[in-house]
Amino acid sequence: MEPKASTAQPGAFPIVGLGASAGGLEAFEAFFRHVPAESGMAFVLVQHLDPSHASILTEILQRTTAMPVVEVTDQMVVEPNRVYVIPPNREMALFHGTLLLRLPEQVRGQRMPIDAFLRSLAEDQGEKAIGILLSGTGTDGTLGLRALLGNGGISLVQEPSTAQYDGMPQSAIHAGFATHVLPPERMSKVLLASRQHRVKGGAAPPALATVGSMNQIMMTLRSVTGHDFSGYKKSTIGRRIERRMAQHNIEDAEVYARFLKNQPAEAHALFRELLINVTSFFRDPEAFATLKNEVLPQILADKPDGYILRVWVAGCATGEEAYSIAMVLREVMEEARHPFSVQLYSTDLDDDAIATARAGLYPPNITQDVTPERLRRFFAKEDAGYRVKKDIREMVVFAIQNVIKDPPFTKMDLVSCRNLMIYLEADLQKRLIPAFHYALKPGGVLLLSPSESIGGHTDLFSPLSRKWKFYRATPTTASVRTAMAGSLSWATDPAASPQADVMIKAKDVNIAELTRRALVQSFAPASVVTDLRGDILYVHGDTGKYLRPPPGLATLNVVDMAHEGLQMELRAALNLAVRQRAPTLGRDVLFSVADEPRRVSLGVRPLADLEPGQEILLVSFQDLPVQSPQKSRRRKSATSAEPSRVEELERDLAYTRENLQATIEEQQSSNEELKSTNEELQSTNEELQSTNEELETSKEELQSVNEELVTVNAELQAKIEELAGMQNDMKNLLDNINIGTIFLDDRFKIRRFTREAAKVYRVVATDIGRPLSDIKSDLDGDDLLARAQTVIETLIPHEQEVRTIAGEWYLTRIQPYRTLDNVIDGVVMTFAGISDRKAAETSERQGFDIAEAIIDAIGKPMLVLDEGLAVVSASCSFYQEFRLVPAETRGRPIYALGNRQWDIPALRTLLETILPQEQSFDGLEVEHVFAGLGHRKMRLSGRRIFCKSSGRPLILLTVEDIAET
């Protein structure tokens, strides 16, 4: 009977995703036996099912629970108090509370349906999502729980000792993505308690005591770990604190604050809980396609040979993002056939995540995110999963860094910070964007996640791709001023010395220099140097007559600082210089200061670029005399007043039109580019970036490099120890096998040999590195080097028996020497002693020849058969009597001789029935008509014999003609 539809609103109840593989049925039954029918939750089951057979999982589970159990159909809406089961040969996802089905894209054996569903569950339900991982083999579900925890959900994993197969539970536990590890029958209590806790927590806003408790928790966390999380979003922190409280069965935040203070281990556990380690390879594939096809070609355009591309991945978690960018860079280099050096720095706050990234070993289910081609090119398959290959690993330097507190890297071409700022408060986000601008070169690119943006810092960046959040850094000093105003902890004291690249260095004083200074001081007009936005970079002379600090927020913009009446003319001149690269010289401007008229000659000149992308302007002011009222009246009386007045009004009208046009263009440009320069706090200029800051940043980079070198040294030391052990094992292996072996390179020089090889070639320890052709061999005339040359040319192994001068026999095998990279780099020659076998064969051959001679001497037709009744030998009289030849007789079954003329029923009875029961038979008469021989009456005698040399049983059959009477 179809159950009645629920009236609950979508999203108002938790959705629990359960994943299992082998042994999952037993775990499902144990779980649902303890789940009440009115739990208020929906359960979605994902199991590895046989795609070619219908599933009866719904029927089996319906016997263990009172909730309706249904097999999912496409577009089915999830409702509470129901159980949904994935159908065979389908992948399932959750979108806005609706289950969607599709055919699997991966081949069987590579599918990860649990990971795929749990990821969609995390994205769709966020903090209401719950994931449960039960019995199964492999690692499916681990990455799904990782995404679920990153979105604030809860994960439960079956206790491995209770699982029929513990592969999946162990994988999730070792990865650190299990908030609870329980037997299936105890999981329902945790789910119900968590639901009640969430209902209570969402019923009312937090009380003052709760806010105070959270501050106490943050203070304890900072004192224990040294990291301040006060800038993180309170909702994110609250969810993770609630998760820790639920795990310890603590309902009061004040109690948990006291518990945290007395338990340093819990503080570290909470610290790990707060770290956001949700990432994957090539997350948002279209963003990486844009990076590869559009952004990187722009960054690398016109770069000289030997250029070093610098990349910084901030908040890299376990390294997938950094390795993805490294792979894209490698692909760009290979496709463009233009290799360049790469310095890729990848940093994160979590030392455990950095350790995982440095190891470069990832679970097998990364096949869901990495294409087969990239998997083949950039990863090596191991038992535990996939390891990043050496060439990609060496491109990335991993280091521990607090992006909020520690100085940023500098002179970067690309900075990637994805899914970090969404967890930070708005104030902290506003402080980080200028820091990233400071880290980039002019024209460098910032990459954010689709859910992040640069906010109001449109003066620092211009968009390259609004959809995938690529931004190009605009050359300006605003980022430094914003960083200083925002009190970033890595910013130095404003009293520090100016930055080296803008500092005026002392030089040796001489007459020419004194003259130049005197001329500039006496005759050059008061001037300022600005960037294209009008921000002042340098001041010469006394500009106080024309510029003054405006009221309100401090600014160094020359237009904002200009006196009233001068601003409009100055803005028009700046726009003309920026847009048309045209200078404005000698513009006569009349303005007033404190009701005192003043007249100035204004000039704005574009200067040559100091560096590409760093254009500057020279704005000069030169006083002009102001006409007195008396002179003005005398001049008016001397000339006609009306034409003079018309000329003056036309000139003013032309100036007004120009100023109005400039104002309109500036307003349109501001609206299009969303610039808010006048609203920003610009309190300092480029000179406040001191040499000490540069040295501090360099120090941080060197520390990161040193840490990486320490890690590399440790890895190399471990590799050396491993190679030493392997060398010892190889030495003992070669010394204890009785097979002579010689390793030769592609020029047939000796690499290595075993002591048994000295019995064939007269080699000693000092012969390593010598050509084998220089060594005398004890072989009797065989040229093995010619055979070795053929093996290298054809790659076909060669095998032959050789004999030494002393009479010893060896089975020689010559095979190609293959490296781990499947490169042929020589041959391997082995010599296995077979003298005993040759002696036995000789003895057997001699005995066989003697037996044949005896049979032929008897003069009777005789046959020797093996166990399968095939002819081993026959006497000459047999061939003559029955007109047969040895080539058509030996090795063939007796019944097939002479076109099956010997397929005689009586003979079959003798050989297959009588002889196996008795050791012999004598005088049995058999009659048969032979083609070409006529009717024959024969007396047959048979006896079972045993060959001592070969150890096999034989049958001796004697045929004697009986004369017809």
MONOR-V391943 format. One line per field, one symbol per residue. psi: psi as a letter, one per 40 degrees, with the letter a starting at -180 (. if undefined). Layout:
BEGIN
psi=???
END
This chain:
BEGIN
psi=hhihiieiiheeiihhhhhibheddddddddedehidfeeiihhhhihiheeiihfddddddeeieihhihhiifhhhiifihhhhiifiiiihhfehhhiiiidiiheeigddddddddddddebeeihhhhaiiiaehddddddddddeeaihhhhhddeidheddddddddeffhdhhiideedddddddddddddddediiiidddddddddddddddddeehhedeihddddddddddddddefhehdddddddddegdddddddddddhhfhiihfhgdddddddddddddddehfhiiehhhhihhhfebeeddddddddddddddddefgiiihhhhhiidhdddddddddfhiideeeddhiddddddeihhidebhhhiddddeehhhihhhdddiiiiifidhhhghfddeeiiddddddddddddddiiheihhhiideiiebefeedihhdhddefhhhhhhieddddddddefhdehihdeiiiideehhiiihhidddddddddddddhihiihiaeeehhdihhahedddiihiiahiiehdddeiihdddddddddddddddefhihhfhhhhiihfehiihihhhhhhiihdihegiiihhihhiiihhiddddddddddihddddddddddddddddddddddddddddddddefifdeeihgeiadeehidddddddddddddddddddddddddddddddddddddddddddddeifhhhhhiaeefihdiiidddeedhgiideeheiiddehhieigehgddddddddddefhiihihihideeiiihhhhiihhidefhhfaihhihhhfddddddddddddddddddddddddeihiihiadefihdiiiddddddefiiddedheiideeifffdeghdddddddedddddidiiifhhhiihhheeahhhihhhihhihhddeeiiihhhhhhhhih.
END
